[in-house]
Amino acid sequence: MKKFASAAVAALLPAISGFAYAQDTAPPGEVMKLYDIANAPSPERIRADIQTLVDFGTRHTLSETESDTRGIGAARRWIFDEFEKISAECGGCLEVMYISDTIEGEDRIPEPTEVVSVIAIQRGTLDPNRFVMMSGDIDSRVTDPLNGTDDSPGANDNASGMAGALEAARVLTKYEFAGSIIYAGLSGEEQGLFGGEIVAAHALEEGWQIKAVLNNDMISNIEGIDGVIDNATVRVFSEGTRAVETEREAYLRRFTGGEVDSPSRNLARYIDRLSDDYMTNLDVMMVYRLDRFRRGGHHRPFNEAGIPGVRIMEVHEHYDRQHQDLRTEDGTVYGDTMAGVDENYAAKLTALNAITMAGIAGAPPFPANVEIEGAVSPDTTLTWEKPANSGNLAGYRVWWRLTTEPQWTHSRFVGDVTEYTLENIVIDNYFFGVSAVAQDGSETPVVFPGVAGRF
């Protein structure tokens, strides 16, 4: 009798939409190389690079450009040369270039000034026009935003982010990935985010499919002005809704959800999950805000161009070390010098960037045109499209969580299909999404259904 019952149940299982397939399809396991990547960044190399950038005296956008030893011109040429050296070590695997434009008539750039960023591209083997990008800022400033002559070391803000991008390139160019990686040194941040604006416009013009921008701005300070010392937490800021959302799209989102599921927000969740899975002694604090209160960073121009992006940075800032003339007043030392740099923390945050880029670049193309239906039904059905260049695809994973949960809590690997029904999971009670999984386990961030979540 028991044998007959088991056979009857087995015969019924294929009729239950997706259930039998999910049970018979084993998902890929952990991405073992991410453990090695997480331990690869060198604190010593990062500190040395920060020191080199500090030694240029000032890297202000309006500073000297002809000198080989001082000013932003010397700094950007050194960064270009460093990327070229890294490329030589990997057999020419990086395309190194300048991207620039002339800015004038702005409050902080009154006279015509060429804003020049340095870009290095590591092309993917299967999907070379799909990118993930890590950026740091080249420029620095003191108290007066127009002062391009006085010393402005900019050790933490933001030689640390720039050094992190260089170190990530040294680490990741030892590997090949399906998708492409951009390592960027952006200029003009302190004068109005102009470098990011110029690079974002260039990317759109060239048709680059940038799926994620990791903006690193101040990643080496562990001592806050609030007296807290914290070397085990990192903030990730992300916008809640897409900056390019139309009025019609906002109207639809009101009834279907997506206020906390922009691609940038799901990128932040992805970073948080990878940190939990592949790193130790680092907790991601997701901040549901574009940036710090009424302040800005170089991911913003990418967001404004419709490109997903987040800001990665320290948790406890020290304002005496930001945008300050070098001085001592009443026993308080002001200025952004090497004294505020913790290279071990910078290496840890660089590792977080590196595993994130390796995960996204190693993944298949993101599931396209994810949609959902299930109104007035006990079941929820997700559909999506499989893009071209999916040669490394193992299959897709569907995700869901309660609407009040900050992180995705439930998932099911469903294989190489483009539709899946979650039976007896009511659409009204959860948020849903889909990710693409590679044969080696690399996975995309979760894509929320509809335009609101589209990467």
N, C-alpha and C positions, 0 to 999 in steps of 0.2 A: 504493500500500500504506500509506504514511504517512497519507494522507487517510482511508482506511478505519479505521485504528487510532484516529485522533483522534475520529472519529465514534462508534466503539464505546465509547471511554472516556467520551465525553460522554453517551452513552445510559445508561451505568451509574451516573453520578454521582448522579442523583436517588434512586437506591435506597440510597445510603449515608446513613444517618440524620443529617440536619442539615448534612451537608458542603456540598452544593450551595447550600443556603439561606444558609449563612454566607458562602460565597464571593460570592454575588450581592447581599448586603446590606451596603452600606458604612456603617460607624458614623459618627455625627456627629464633627466635628473638635474642636479646642480651643475653650474658652469664652473668647473674646477679651476680654470685659469684665472677667474676673478679673485680667488684667494691669493694667488701669486701677485696679481696686479695691485691688490690692496696693500701688500707689504713692500712694494717696489720703490715708491718715491723716497728720495734721499733727503733728509733734513739738511745735511751738510751742503749739498749742491744748491738747495733752495736758498739757504742763508747766503751762500757765495753769490748767487744771482741777485738777490736783494741788495747786497752790499755793492755790487757792480753798478746797479741802477742808481743807488744813493750817491755813489761817487761821481755821477755826472753833474752834481751840484744842484741843478734844477732841471725839471723835465716839463716845465710849464709850457702850455701850447703856444704862448707868445714868446718863448725864449729863443736863444741862439740856435741856428740850424746849420751853420757852416763849420763850427769847431768840431774837432774829432774827440774832444775830451769833456765838453760841457754843453748842456742844453738838450732839447728834445730831438734835434737832428742827430746828434751823436748817439743818443739812446736808441732811437728807432733803427739806425744802421747796425748797432750792436745786436739788437734783437733779430734783425734780418740775418745777420751773419751766424748767430747761434742756431737759428732754424736750418740754415744751410749746412752747418756742421752736423746737426742731428740727421739731416737728410743724407749726407755723405756716409754716415755710419750704417744706414739701412739701404744702401745702394741707390740713392736718389728717389726715395719713396715719398718725398714731400715736394709739392709745388709751392714755392715761396714767392710772394708778390706783395707789392704795395697797392693799396686802394686809397684814393685821395680825392679831395675836391677843395675848392677855395671858398672860404666863408668870410663874409664881411657884413658890416652894418648891424651887428648884434651887440647887445649890452656888454658882453664879455669878449667879443671879438669885433671891435669897432673898425679896424683896418683890414684890408684883404690879407688873409692868412691861409696857407695851405695846411689842411688837417689831414695827416697821413697816418694810416693804420697799416700794420704788418700782419699778413695772413699766410698761414701754412696749411696746405690741404693734403691729407693722407687719403688717397682714393680707395674706395671699396672695390672688391673683386667681382661682385655680382650686381650691385646696385649703386654705381658710382655717383649718381646725381642725387642720392638721398644723404643728408648730412645731419650730424650732431656737432655742436660747436661749444668750445670752452673759450671764454674770453677773460682777459685781465686788461687793466688800463695802463697805458704808457705814461700819461701826464701826471703832474703833481701841482700843488699850489700852496701858498701861504695865506695870510689873513686877507690881504687885498687880492681879489680875483683877477685883477689886471696887472699884478706885479710879476713880470716875467724875468726879473734880473736877480733878485735876492735868492739865497740858498733855500731850496725847498726839497728836502731829502725824500719825502713821500715813501718812507720805508714800508709801513703797513698799508698806507693809502696812496698808491696801490701797487707798489713794487712787489708786494706779496702775491697779489693775484696774477701779475705778469710772470713772476718766477714760477708760480704754480702751473701756468699754461706751458711754459718751456719744459718743466719737469714732466708733465703729463705726456708731452710729445716724446721725450726720451724714453719713457716707459712703454707707451703704446705702439711706437714704431717698431718694436720688436715682434709685433704680431700683425697678422692680416685679418681684415674684417670684411663682411659682405657689403656694408655701407661705408660711407666716407666720414672722415673726421676733420673738422676745422679747428686749428689752434690760432687764436687771434690776440693781437695786441692792439687795442683800440685807443685812439687819441681823442682829444677834445672833450673828454668826459666832464671835467671840472668847469668847462666854459659853456656847457649846455647840451651834453650828450651827442655832439655832432659826429664823432667817429662812428658810433653805432648807427646813427641815422644814414650816414653815407654808405656804410657796408651793407645795411639792410636794403637800401635802394639798389645797390649793385647786385645783391643776391637775387632780388626780384627780376631785375633786368636780364640777368643771365639764366633765369629759370632754375636756380638752385632750390631744391626741395629741403629746406632746413626744417627739421622736425622738432629740434630742441636747442635752445641756447642756455648755457650755464654761465651766467655772469658772476665772476668771482671778484668781489670788491671788499678788501680788508679781511684776510684770512690768516693773519699771524699774531693777532693780539689776544691775550687770554685774561688780561687784568682790566676790569671795568672801572669807570669813574664812580660807580656805585659801591666799590670795594670788593666786589665778587671776583674771584679767580676761578675760571672754568675752562679747562682744556679738553672737555669731553662732550661738549654740546655744540651744535652748529644750527644756525637759522637758515631756512629756505623760504623766501618770500615768493608768493605767486598770486597773480590776478584771479578773481573769481569768475568773471565773464569776459569774453573776448572783446578787445577794444574795437574790433572792426564789425561787431554785430550790428545788423541793420534793425530798423524799427520793426519790420515784419518778423525777423528772427527773434527779437526780444519778446514780441507778442506770443509767439509759439512757445518759447521757453517758459513763459509764465504758467502755462498749462501742462507742460510735459517735464519740467525740471531742468537742471543744468546750471543753477546759480553758483554751485560750488564744484562744478565738473568741467571747467574749461580745460583745454589741453595743457595749459600751464599748470593748473592745479593737479591734474593727474600725472604730470611730470614730477611735481613735488612729491606726490605719493609714491611714485616709482623710486625716487632717490631715497626716501625714507625706508622703503622695503629692502632695497639693496644694502643699505647700511646695516639694517637688522640682520640680514642673511649672511653678509660676507665680511663685516668689520667688527672689531671689538672696541669697547670703550669710546664709542661715538654714538650719541643720540641725536637724531634729527628733530629739531623743533620746527614744525611746519607753521608758518605764519600766514594766515588768510588775509593778505594785504599785498598790493602790488609792490610796495617797498615800505621803508620806515615812514612814520607819520609825516606827511607833507615833505618828503625828501625823495630823491630820485637816483636811479642807477642805469647802467648801460644796457640792461635787458629791456628797458621801457621802449626805446625806439623800435626794437624788433617786435614787441607786443603790438605796438601801434601800426606796424606793417602787416599784422596778421600772423606773425611767426611766434610759436610758443617759446616762452623763456622764463627763467626764474633767477633770483639773486641768491647766491650762497655766500654766507659771511659769519663772522664771529657773533656771539650772543651778547656780550657785555662790552660796549664801546667805551673808549676813553677819550672824551671830547677835548681834553688838553693836548692830545696828540693828533688832532685833525685840523687841517686848514689853519695852522698857527705859525706866526713868526717865531723863529728860534730865539728864545729869551728865558730868563728866570725872573719872576716877580714874587716878592714876599715868600720866598722859599719854594715856590711852585715852578717846576720846569715845564716849559711848553715846547712843543715841536714833535714832528713825526720822524723820529730817529731810530737807529738800530736798537736802542735800549728797549723799545716796545715790541720787539720781534721775538716770537717763540717759534723757532723753525720746526720743532716737532709737531706742533699744532698745525702749522702750514702744510707739512707733509701729510698729515692725517686728512685734512680737507682736500688736498690735491688727490689723494687716493680715492676719496669719495667721488670726485669728478671723474677720475680715470675708470673706475668700475662702472659708473653710469654711462660713460661714452662707449666703453667696451660692450656693455650690455645692449645698448641701442644699436650701435654699429654692427654688432654680431647678430642681431635679430633679423627676421625677414621684414619685408615691407609692412607697414602698418595696415591693418584691415581697413578697407575703404568703404565709404558710404554705409556706415553702420546704422541700421534702423531697428525699430522695436514696435511691437504691437501686442495687444492683449487686453484691451479695455473690455469690461463686462465679461471676463473670462477667468477661470481658475488658473490658466496657464499663461506663460510669457514666452513670446517667440522673438528671437533676434536674428536678423539677416545682415549680411555684409558681402563685400566683393573681394576677391583675391587678386591683388595687383600683379602686374608683370614683375619679372626678376625675383620670383619667390622660390628659386631653386633650392634654398636651404630650409624651406618650411617643413616642419614636422606636423603642425596643425594649429588649431586655435583653442583658446581658453575663454570661457564665458565667466563673468564675475558678477557678484551682486552683494549688496550691503544694505542694512537699514538706512533710512534717509538721514538719520542723526549720527551715523558713524563717520568718523573722519577718514578711516582707512578701509580699503576693500577687505572684507572678512570671509567671503565664500567664493569658491571657484570650482570649475569643472573643465577638465581637458576633454574636448569633443572631437579632436582629430581634424583631418583635412576636409572640412565641409564649409559651406557658406550659409547655413541656416541651422538653428537649433532651438528646440522648445523645452523650456523648463516647466515640467508638469507640476501643478499644484503649488506653484510659486506665483503669488498674485502680484501683478505689475504695480498696483497702487501702493504696495507696502515697502518697496525696495527701489534702489537705484541699480542700474545694470551697465555692463560694458563688455568689450571683447578685446583680447590681446592676441598677437601672433607669436608663435613659439618656434624657434629654430631647432634643427636636429641635435645641436649640442646643448640645448636648454636656454640659450639666450632668448630674451623675450622683450617685446615692446611694452611701453606703458599702456594702461587700459584706455581704450577709446570709448567715450560715452556716446550713446546714440544721438543722431541728429546733428544739425549744424553746430549746436552749442558745444559739442565735444570733439569736433573734427580737427585732426592734426593736418 
